[in-house]
């Protein structure tokens, strides 16, 4: 299992709609946070080791309604 974070810019006034749809419609989306700064949301996603990150972001996230832009961060190791 691999973890990625996706920063999302939304159409104005649509961040809550995007967050709700992502959590409900995309199985791999674990959590969605509203954030400050350049982006409106941060999505935490868990992908199978053999799942292609580019295809996932392109086909499952960027196609959600009211998304303007994304920035994906790939993680390497979790510390606890």
N, C-alpha and C positions, 0 to 999 in steps of 0.2 A: 504494500500500500504506500502511495506517495501523497504528500500534502502540497497543495499549491494555494497561493493567495492571489485573488484577482481584484484589482482596484477598478472601480466602474464609475464613469461619468454618465449621468442620466439627463434626459430632457428636463428642463426646469419644471419643478413641482411634481416630479414623477418618481423620486427616489423610493418612497414607501411602496409604491405599486411594483416597482422593479424588485425590491427586496422580497416582498410577499410572493411574487410569481416565481422567483428563483428558488426559494425554499420549498414551495409547493410543487414545482414542475420539474426540477432537476435533482435527481436522486443523489448525485455526488456532492451537492452543496450542503455542507454541514451547518454553517452559521453565516449570517450576514450582519455586518455592523455598519451603522451610519457613522461617518467620519468627517473631520474637518480637513480643509486644504483643497488641493486641486481636484480631488475625486470625491464623490458623494458616498460611495459604499465600498466596503471591503468584504469579499466573499472568501470563506475558507472552504476548500474542496478537497475531498479524498478520492484519489483515482487508483484503480488497479495498476499494478506495476507494468503491465503490458499495454495500458491504455495510452494513446498518443495525446499529449497535452495540447498540441496545436489544433488537432481536429476537435478535441473537447471544447476548447475555448471558442473556436470559430463556429462550430455547429450547435453547441448547447447554450453558450452564454451570450455571444454577440448577436444571436438571432432573437433574444428576448426583446419584447417591445420596449421602446423608450430608452434604449441604451445608445449613447453617442460614442463612447470610447472605452477601451479597456487597457490595463497594464498588468501583466502577469508576472508574479514572482515565484520562482521554483525554490523549494526548500531542500536542504541536504540532511540536516540532523536536528532533532529536537532535544533540548536539554531540560532536565527537570530537577 
